[in-house]
Amino acid sequence: MTAPAPGALAAEHFLSGLYVSFWLPTVVLGAALAIKLPSILKLWRDPLLRAVGGLLVFACAVFIFAAPKTIAWTNRVTGVPNIAAPWVYSLLTALSASWLLLIIAWRNGRAERSAATRRATRWVVSVYAGVVVALWVLFALADVPVEQIRDLDTYYAGTPFMREEILLYLTAHTVACSITARLIWNWIRTDGLDAWLRWGLRFLGVGYATNLLFSAAKFTAVAARWTGHDLDWLNTNVAPSAACVAATCVAVGFIVPHAGQYLQERWLVRRRHRDLRPLSRLMREVTGDREPLALRATPELRLIRRETFIRDALLPLSRRLDEGLRGRAYEAALALGHDRGRAQALAAAVALLDAVEAGGERGGAAVAGEASGAGGASGAGGAVVAGEASGVGEASGAGEAARDTSARGASPDTGADATPDTTYLLREIQAVARALRSTDDINAVRVHAAAPAESVSAHD
């Protein structure tokens, strides 16, 4: 027996490596399915989620059963040479149908269940179910006694009935892929899309475009066999690689919107927690205490605890604010060129710093005692937190009239006997905390606020 040439061994090793990579898209597709599965099970009646679930299930199945070891196992268990071929072709056809069903559900939206939509769904299911039946009938009629693991399409390209089966599954795949790719690339250019969704669509578009390369390589290799040429490397090398890249891109396209939005939300929570640090440190000087710390607490819980701590300290401290100083600081900030929102935050920061410094001169014990004894304040400040941590940011203890006034950006009351307005402080702790970071701006506002009134320009 002659030993195989080194080049043949290298080629075989290379092809084996290519097919091992089939498990990479399987893992990525499985991850996408795991991410989507809770929503799919919870909202099973949603046709869009059902289509996504079907697509991911069939995509995973295609790559599991198209792996050479699985093909050999299927043939061996059933005892029928090459029976894995119609099985893999059927899974690929079902996957192609799921692409079209996804497009139908996606295009018409969750609430749209018109007669045209139902008719299109029935048409896709009927046509592709008919293709699957035809694949099995053609295989039963074909004569394919020699088992082929990697190059069945080109080996039997000229065999009656098997030739028609190969052309049928490739045509069904190409049609579905072309329609899906065209519509997705059109949607990418739609205005108003979320950034993460747009990136997900881009990955999907690249995936379906690469799927067309898979079909083109297969068609070319089969046609070359009909004309007496040998381009089998397109079938054994290019097509599998294109399929792996395409499936990975499609899986990433489904993962990116969910993972991106999740990571963005986590980042925003952590940033809000970090931005509150200057105000939290200032409140420690007032109360002499620290906010509760739990190493295993979630970022959301840590944010809630910091916001609660700040508000519980702000309520008693706000009664000591000099509203006249806050009004002058607001006008000074406007005169320095800051917009209304920034001017309000700087004015509040100046008034808070003045109250803390004044409390320190009188002795911090009185202020700290008042802060620690504010049981009702804890209820008013803490009730605000859950709403703001989830993006609402409304103070439940504040009156609606005061909230509307603050929302309109009204300047602080400059009267000498004005009642301290706690609404803005409780609602806008993020803005005040950011203002505390700008020591240069605060110092400039303090200098202008301390100047004679006629030297400070009034701004509306």
Contacts in CASP RR format, 6 or more apart in sequence:
PFRMAT RR
TARGET T0000
AUTHOR 0000-0000-0000
METHOD contacts of the structure
MODEL  1
MTAPAPGALAAEHFLSGLYVSFWLPTVVLGAALAIKLPSILKLWRDPLLR
AVGGLLVFACAVFIFAAPKTIAWTNRVTGVPNIAAPWVYSLLTALSASWL
LLIIAWRNGRAERSAATRRATRWVVSVYAGVVVALWVLFALADVPVEQIR
DLDTYYAGTPFMREEILLYLTAHTVACSITARLIWNWIRTDGLDAWLRWG
LRFLGVGYATNLLFSAAKFTAVAARWTGHDLDWLNTNVAPSAACVAATCV
AVGFIVPHAGQYLQERWLVRRRHRDLRPLSRLMREVTGDREPLALRATPE
LRLIRRETFIRDALLPLSRRLDEGLRGRAYEAALALGHDRGRAQALAAAV
ALLDAVEAGGERGGAAVAGEASGAGGASGAGGAVVAGEASGVGEASGAGE
AARDTSARGASPDTGADATPDTTYLLREIQAVARALRSTDDINAVRVHAA
APAESVSAHD
4 12 0 8 1.000
14 237 0 8 1.000
15 150 0 8 1.000
15 236 0 8 1.000
15 237 0 8 1.000
16 68 0 8 1.000
18 237 0 8 1.000
18 240 0 8 1.000
18 241 0 8 1.000
18 244 0 8 1.000
19 67 0 8 1.000
19 68 0 8 1.000
19 150 0 8 1.000
19 240 0 8 1.000
21 240 0 8 1.000
21 241 0 8 1.000
21 244 0 8 1.000
22 63 0 8 1.000
22 66 0 8 1.000
22 67 0 8 1.000
22 240 0 8 1.000
22 244 0 8 1.000
23 63 0 8 1.000
23 67 0 8 1.000
24 244 0 8 1.000
24 248 0 8 1.000
25 59 0 8 1.000
25 63 0 8 1.000
25 243 0 8 1.000
25 244 0 8 1.000
25 247 0 8 1.000
25 248 0 8 1.000
25 251 0 8 1.000
26 60 0 8 1.000
26 63 0 8 1.000
26 64 0 8 1.000
28 247 0 8 1.000
28 248 0 8 1.000
28 251 0 8 1.000
28 252 0 8 1.000
28 255 0 8 1.000
29 56 0 8 1.000
29 59 0 8 1.000
29 60 0 8 1.000
29 63 0 8 1.000
29 247 0 8 1.000
29 250 0 8 1.000
29 251 0 8 1.000
30 56 0 8 1.000
30 60 0 8 1.000
30 251 0 8 1.000
31 251 0 8 1.000
31 255 0 8 1.000
32 56 0 8 1.000
32 251 0 8 1.000
32 252 0 8 1.000
32 253 0 8 1.000
32 254 0 8 1.000
32 255 0 8 1.000
33 53 0 8 1.000
33 56 0 8 1.000
33 57 0 8 1.000
33 60 0 8 1.000
35 254 0 8 1.000
35 255 0 8 1.000
35 258 0 8 1.000
35 259 0 8 1.000
36 49 0 8 1.000
36 52 0 8 1.000
36 53 0 8 1.000
36 56 0 8 1.000
36 254 0 8 1.000
36 258 0 8 1.000
37 53 0 8 1.000
39 49 0 8 1.000
40 49 0 8 1.000
40 50 0 8 1.000
40 52 0 8 1.000
40 53 0 8 1.000
43 49 0 8 1.000
44 50 0 8 1.000
46 110 0 8 1.000
47 101 0 8 1.000
47 105 0 8 1.000
47 110 0 8 1.000
47 113 0 8 1.000
47 121 0 8 1.000
48 102 0 8 1.000
48 105 0 8 1.000
48 106 0 8 1.000
48 109 0 8 1.000
48 110 0 8 1.000
50 105 0 8 1.000
51 98 0 8 1.000
51 101 0 8 1.000
51 102 0 8 1.000
51 104 0 8 1.000
51 105 0 8 1.000
51 106 0 8 1.000
52 102 0 8 1.000
52 254 0 8 1.000
53 98 0 8 1.000
54 98 0 8 1.000
55 95 0 8 1.000
55 98 0 8 1.000
55 99 0 8 1.000
55 102 0 8 1.000
56 251 0 8 1.000
56 254 0 8 1.000
58 91 0 8 1.000
58 94 0 8 1.000
58 95 0 8 1.000
58 98 0 8 1.000
59 95 0 8 1.000
59 247 0 8 1.000
59 250 0 8 1.000
59 251 0 8 1.000
61 91 0 8 1.000
62 88 0 8 1.000
62 91 0 8 1.000
62 92 0 8 1.000
62 95 0 8 1.000
62 247 0 8 1.000
63 243 0 8 1.000
63 244 0 8 1.000
63 247 0 8 1.000
64 70 0 8 1.000
65 71 0 8 1.000
65 74 0 8 1.000
65 84 0 8 1.000
65 87 0 8 1.000
65 88 0 8 1.000
65 91 0 8 1.000
66 88 0 8 1.000
66 243 0 8 1.000
68 149 0 8 1.000
68 150 0 8 1.000
70 84 0 8 1.000
71 84 0 8 1.000
71 88 0 8 1.000
71 149 0 8 1.000
72 147 0 8 1.000
72 149 0 8 1.000
74 83 0 8 1.000
74 84 0 8 1.000
74 87 0 8 1.000
75 81 0 8 1.000
75 82 0 8 1.000
75 83 0 8 1.000
75 84 0 8 1.000
75 147 0 8 1.000
81 144 0 8 1.000
81 145 0 8 1.000
81 146 0 8 1.000
81 147 0 8 1.000
82 144 0 8 1.000
82 146 0 8 1.000
82 147 0 8 1.000
82 148 0 8 1.000
82 152 0 8 1.000
83 139 0 8 1.000
85 139 0 8 1.000
85 144 0 8 1.000
85 152 0 8 1.000
85 165 0 8 1.000
86 135 0 8 1.000
86 136 0 8 1.000
86 138 0 8 1.000
86 139 0 8 1.000
86 165 0 8 1.000
89 135 0 8 1.000
89 165 0 8 1.000
89 169 0 8 1.000
90 132 0 8 1.000
90 135 0 8 1.000
90 136 0 8 1.000
92 169 0 8 1.000
92 173 0 8 1.000
93 128 0 8 1.000
93 131 0 8 1.000
93 132 0 8 1.000
93 135 0 8 1.000
93 169 0 8 1.000
93 172 0 8 1.000
93 173 0 8 1.000
94 128 0 8 1.000
94 132 0 8 1.000
96 128 0 8 1.000
96 172 0 8 1.000
96 173 0 8 1.000
96 175 0 8 1.000
96 176 0 8 1.000
96 177 0 8 1.000
97 124 0 8 1.000
97 125 0 8 1.000
97 127 0 8 1.000
97 128 0 8 1.000
97 129 0 8 1.000
97 176 0 8 1.000
99 176 0 8 1.000
99 177 0 8 1.000
99 179 0 8 1.000
99 180 0 8 1.000
99 208 0 8 1.000
100 124 0 8 1.000
100 128 0 8 1.000
100 176 0 8 1.000
100 179 0 8 1.000
100 180 0 8 1.000
101 121 0 8 1.000
101 124 0 8 1.000
101 125 0 8 1.000
102 180 0 8 1.000
103 179 0 8 1.000
103 180 0 8 1.000
103 183 0 8 1.000
103 184 0 8 1.000
104 117 0 8 1.000
104 120 0 8 1.000
104 121 0 8 1.000
104 124 0 8 1.000
107 183 0 8 1.000
108 114 0 8 1.000
108 117 0 8 1.000
128 172 0 8 1.000
128 176 0 8 1.000
131 168 0 8 1.000
131 169 0 8 1.000
131 172 0 8 1.000
134 165 0 8 1.000
134 168 0 8 1.000
135 165 0 8 1.000
135 168 0 8 1.000
135 169 0 8 1.000
138 161 0 8 1.000
138 162 0 8 1.000
138 164 0 8 1.000
138 165 0 8 1.000
138 168 0 8 1.000
139 161 0 8 1.000
139 162 0 8 1.000
139 165 0 8 1.000
141 160 0 8 1.000
141 161 0 8 1.000
142 156 0 8 1.000
142 159 0 8 1.000
142 160 0 8 1.000
142 161 0 8 1.000
142 162 0 8 1.000
142 165 0 8 1.000
143 159 0 8 1.000
143 160 0 8 1.000
143 161 0 8 1.000
143 162 0 8 1.000
144 152 0 8 1.000
144 156 0 8 1.000
144 159 0 8 1.000
144 162 0 8 1.000
146 155 0 8 1.000
148 155 0 8 1.000
148 156 0 8 1.000
150 236 0 8 1.000
151 232 0 8 1.000
151 235 0 8 1.000
151 236 0 8 1.000
153 166 0 8 1.000
153 218 0 8 1.000
153 221 0 8 1.000
153 222 0 8 1.000
153 235 0 8 1.000
154 221 0 8 1.000
154 222 0 8 1.000
154 224 0 8 1.000
154 225 0 8 1.000
154 232 0 8 1.000
154 235 0 8 1.000
154 236 0 8 1.000
156 162 0 8 1.000
156 163 0 8 1.000
156 166 0 8 1.000
157 163 0 8 1.000
157 166 0 8 1.000
157 221 0 8 1.000
157 222 0 8 1.000
157 225 0 8 1.000
157 226 0 8 1.000
158 225 0 8 1.000
158 226 0 8 1.000
166 218 0 8 1.000
166 222 0 8 1.000
167 222 0 8 1.000
170 215 0 8 1.000
170 218 0 8 1.000
170 219 0 8 1.000
170 222 0 8 1.000
173 211 0 8 1.000
173 214 0 8 1.000
173 215 0 8 1.000
174 212 0 8 1.000
174 215 0 8 1.000
174 219 0 8 1.000
177 208 0 8 1.000
177 211 0 8 1.000
177 212 0 8 1.000
177 215 0 8 1.000
178 212 0 8 1.000
180 208 0 8 1.000
181 205 0 8 1.000
181 207 0 8 1.000
181 208 0 8 1.000
181 209 0 8 1.000
181 211 0 8 1.000
181 212 0 8 1.000
184 201 0 8 1.000
184 204 0 8 1.000
184 205 0 8 1.000
184 208 0 8 1.000
185 205 0 8 1.000
187 193 0 8 1.000
187 201 0 8 1.000
188 198 0 8 1.000
188 201 0 8 1.000
188 202 0 8 1.000
188 205 0 8 1.000
193 201 0 8 1.000
194 257 0 8 1.000
194 261 0 8 1.000
196 256 0 8 1.000
196 257 0 8 1.000
196 260 0 8 1.000
196 261 0 8 1.000
196 264 0 8 1.000
197 257 0 8 1.000
199 253 0 8 1.000
199 256 0 8 1.000
199 257 0 8 1.000
200 252 0 8 1.000
200 253 0 8 1.000
200 254 0 8 1.000
200 256 0 8 1.000
200 257 0 8 1.000
201 253 0 8 1.000
202 253 0 8 1.000
203 249 0 8 1.000
203 250 0 8 1.000
203 252 0 8 1.000
203 253 0 8 1.000
203 256 0 8 1.000
204 249 0 8 1.000
204 250 0 8 1.000
204 253 0 8 1.000
204 254 0 8 1.000
205 249 0 8 1.000
206 249 0 8 1.000
207 245 0 8 1.000
207 246 0 8 1.000
207 247 0 8 1.000
207 249 0 8 1.000
207 250 0 8 1.000
208 246 0 8 1.000
208 250 0 8 1.000
210 242 0 8 1.000
210 245 0 8 1.000
210 246 0 8 1.000
210 249 0 8 1.000
211 242 0 8 1.000
211 243 0 8 1.000
211 246 0 8 1.000
213 238 0 8 1.000
213 242 0 8 1.000
213 246 0 8 1.000
214 239 0 8 1.000
214 242 0 8 1.000
214 243 0 8 1.000
214 246 0 8 1.000
217 234 0 8 1.000
217 235 0 8 1.000
217 238 0 8 1.000
217 239 0 8 1.000
217 242 0 8 1.000
218 234 0 8 1.000
218 235 0 8 1.000
218 239 0 8 1.000
220 231 0 8 1.000
220 234 0 8 1.000
221 231 0 8 1.000
221 232 0 8 1.000
221 233 0 8 1.000
221 234 0 8 1.000
221 235 0 8 1.000
221 239 0 8 1.000
222 235 0 8 1.000
224 230 0 8 1.000
224 231 0 8 1.000
224 234 0 8 1.000
225 231 0 8 1.000
225 232 0 8 1.000
266 299 0 8 1.000
269 299 0 8 1.000
269 300 0 8 1.000
269 303 0 8 1.000
269 389 0 8 1.000
270 299 0 8 1.000
272 303 0 8 1.000
272 430 0 8 1.000
273 299 0 8 1.000
273 302 0 8 1.000
273 303 0 8 1.000
273 306 0 8 1.000
275 430 0 8 1.000
275 433 0 8 1.000
275 434 0 8 1.000
276 303 0 8 1.000
276 306 0 8 1.000
276 307 0 8 1.000
276 310 0 8 1.000
276 429 0 8 1.000
276 430 0 8 1.000
276 433 0 8 1.000
277 433 0 8 1.000
278 433 0 8 1.000
278 436 0 8 1.000
278 437 0 8 1.000
279 310 0 8 1.000
279 429 0 8 1.000
279 432 0 8 1.000
279 433 0 8 1.000
279 436 0 8 1.000
280 291 0 8 1.000
280 306 0 8 1.000
280 309 0 8 1.000
280 310 0 8 1.000
280 433 0 8 1.000
282 352 0 8 1.000
282 353 0 8 1.000
282 356 0 8 1.000
282 436 0 8 1.000
283 309 0 8 1.000
283 310 0 8 1.000
283 313 0 8 1.000
283 314 0 8 1.000
283 317 0 8 1.000
284 290 0 8 1.000
285 356 0 8 1.000
285 360 0 8 1.000
286 313 0 8 1.000
286 317 0 8 1.000
286 356 0 8 1.000
286 364 0 8 1.000
286 367 0 8 1.000
286 368 0 8 1.000
286 371 0 8 1.000
287 312 0 8 1.000
287 313 0 8 1.000
287 367 0 8 1.000
287 368 0 8 1.000
287 369 0 8 1.000
287 371 0 8 1.000
287 372 0 8 1.000
288 368 0 8 1.000
289 309 0 8 1.000
289 368 0 8 1.000
289 372 0 8 1.000
291 305 0 8 1.000
291 306 0 8 1.000
291 308 0 8 1.000
291 309 0 8 1.000
291 310 0 8 1.000
292 305 0 8 1.000
292 309 0 8 1.000
294 301 0 8 1.000
294 302 0 8 1.000
294 305 0 8 1.000
297 305 0 8 1.000
300 389 0 8 1.000
303 389 0 8 1.000
304 385 0 8 1.000
304 386 0 8 1.000
304 389 0 8 1.000
307 382 0 8 1.000
307 384 0 8 1.000
307 385 0 8 1.000
307 388 0 8 1.000
307 389 0 8 1.000
307 429 0 8 1.000
308 378 0 8 1.000
308 381 0 8 1.000
308 382 0 8 1.000
308 385 0 8 1.000
310 429 0 8 1.000
311 377 0 8 1.000
311 380 0 8 1.000
311 381 0 8 1.000
311 382 0 8 1.000
311 384 0 8 1.000
311 385 0 8 1.000
311 426 0 8 1.000
311 429 0 8 1.000
312 371 0 8 1.000
312 374 0 8 1.000
312 377 0 8 1.000
312 378 0 8 1.000
312 381 0 8 1.000
312 382 0 8 1.000
313 371 0 8 1.000
314 381 0 8 1.000
314 422 0 8 1.000
314 425 0 8 1.000
314 426 0 8 1.000
314 429 0 8 1.000
315 371 0 8 1.000
315 374 0 8 1.000
315 377 0 8 1.000
315 380 0 8 1.000
315 381 0 8 1.000
315 422 0 8 1.000
315 426 0 8 1.000
316 367 0 8 1.000
316 370 0 8 1.000
316 371 0 8 1.000
316 373 0 8 1.000
316 374 0 8 1.000
316 377 0 8 1.000
317 352 0 8 1.000
317 355 0 8 1.000
317 356 0 8 1.000
317 367 0 8 1.000
317 371 0 8 1.000
318 420 0 8 1.000
318 422 0 8 1.000
318 425 0 8 1.000
319 420 0 8 1.000
320 355 0 8 1.000
320 358 0 8 1.000
320 359 0 8 1.000
320 367 0 8 1.000
320 420 0 8 1.000
321 351 0 8 1.000
321 352 0 8 1.000
321 354 0 8 1.000
321 355 0 8 1.000
321 420 0 8 1.000
322 351 0 8 1.000
322 354 0 8 1.000
322 355 0 8 1.000
323 351 0 8 1.000
323 412 0 8 1.000
323 413 0 8 1.000
323 414 0 8 1.000
323 415 0 8 1.000
323 416 0 8 1.000
323 418 0 8 1.000
323 419 0 8 1.000
323 420 0 8 1.000
323 421 0 8 1.000
324 412 0 8 1.000
324 413 0 8 1.000
324 414 0 8 1.000
324 415 0 8 1.000
324 416 0 8 1.000
324 418 0 8 1.000
325 350 0 8 1.000
325 351 0 8 1.000
325 354 0 8 1.000
325 449 0 8 1.000
326 347 0 8 1.000
326 348 0 8 1.000
326 350 0 8 1.000
326 351 0 8 1.000
326 412 0 8 1.000
327 347 0 8 1.000
327 411 0 8 1.000
327 412 0 8 1.000
327 413 0 8 1.000
327 414 0 8 1.000
327 449 0 8 1.000
328 414 0 8 1.000
328 449 0 8 1.000
328 453 0 8 1.000
328 456 0 8 1.000
329 346 0 8 1.000
329 347 0 8 1.000
329 350 0 8 1.000
329 351 0 8 1.000
329 445 0 8 1.000
329 446 0 8 1.000
329 449 0 8 1.000
330 343 0 8 1.000
330 344 0 8 1.000
330 346 0 8 1.000
330 347 0 8 1.000
330 411 0 8 1.000
330 412 0 8 1.000
331 411 0 8 1.000
331 414 0 8 1.000
331 449 0 8 1.000
331 456 0 8 1.000
331 457 0 8 1.000
331 458 0 8 1.000
331 459 0 8 1.000
332 445 0 8 1.000
332 448 0 8 1.000
332 449 0 8 1.000
332 451 0 8 1.000
332 456 0 8 1.000
333 342 0 8 1.000
333 343 0 8 1.000
333 346 0 8 1.000
333 347 0 8 1.000
333 441 0 8 1.000
333 445 0 8 1.000
333 448 0 8 1.000
334 340 0 8 1.000
334 343 0 8 1.000
334 457 0 8 1.000
334 459 0 8 1.000
335 448 0 8 1.000
335 456 0 8 1.000
335 457 0 8 1.000
335 458 0 8 1.000
335 459 0 8 1.000
336 441 0 8 1.000
336 444 0 8 1.000
336 445 0 8 1.000
336 448 0 8 1.000
338 346 0 8 1.000
338 441 0 8 1.000
340 409 0 8 1.000
340 411 0 8 1.000
341 409 0 8 1.000
341 431 0 8 1.000
342 431 0 8 1.000
342 435 0 8 1.000
344 409 0 8 1.000
344 411 0 8 1.000
344 412 0 8 1.000
344 424 0 8 1.000
344 428 0 8 1.000
344 431 0 8 1.000
345 428 0 8 1.000
345 431 0 8 1.000
345 432 0 8 1.000
345 434 0 8 1.000
345 435 0 8 1.000
346 435 0 8 1.000
346 438 0 8 1.000
346 441 0 8 1.000
346 442 0 8 1.000
346 445 0 8 1.000
347 412 0 8 1.000
347 445 0 8 1.000
348 424 0 8 1.000
348 425 0 8 1.000
348 428 0 8 1.000
348 431 0 8 1.000
348 432 0 8 1.000
348 435 0 8 1.000
349 432 0 8 1.000
349 435 0 8 1.000
349 436 0 8 1.000
349 442 0 8 1.000
350 442 0 8 1.000
350 445 0 8 1.000
350 446 0 8 1.000
350 449 0 8 1.000
352 425 0 8 1.000
352 432 0 8 1.000
352 436 0 8 1.000
353 436 0 8 1.000
353 442 0 8 1.000
356 367 0 8 1.000
359 366 0 8 1.000
359 367 0 8 1.000
360 367 0 8 1.000
371 377 0 8 1.000
380 395 0 8 1.000
380 396 0 8 1.000
380 397 0 8 1.000
380 426 0 8 1.000
381 395 0 8 1.000
381 397 0 8 1.000
381 426 0 8 1.000
383 395 0 8 1.000
383 396 0 8 1.000
383 397 0 8 1.000
384 393 0 8 1.000
384 394 0 8 1.000
384 395 0 8 1.000
384 396 0 8 1.000
384 397 0 8 1.000
384 398 0 8 1.000
384 426 0 8 1.000
384 427 0 8 1.000
387 393 0 8 1.000
387 394 0 8 1.000
387 396 0 8 1.000
388 394 0 8 1.000
393 427 0 8 1.000
394 403 0 8 1.000
394 427 0 8 1.000
395 403 0 8 1.000
395 423 0 8 1.000
395 426 0 8 1.000
395 427 0 8 1.000
397 426 0 8 1.000
398 422 0 8 1.000
398 423 0 8 1.000
398 426 0 8 1.000
398 427 0 8 1.000
399 423 0 8 1.000
402 421 0 8 1.000
402 423 0 8 1.000
403 423 0 8 1.000
403 427 0 8 1.000
405 423 0 8 1.000
406 421 0 8 1.000
406 423 0 8 1.000
406 424 0 8 1.000
406 427 0 8 1.000
406 428 0 8 1.000
412 418 0 8 1.000
412 421 0 8 1.000
412 424 0 8 1.000
413 419 0 8 1.000
413 421 0 8 1.000
425 432 0 8 1.000
435 441 0 8 1.000
435 442 0 8 1.000
436 442 0 8 1.000
448 456 0 8 1.000
449 456 0 8 1.000
END
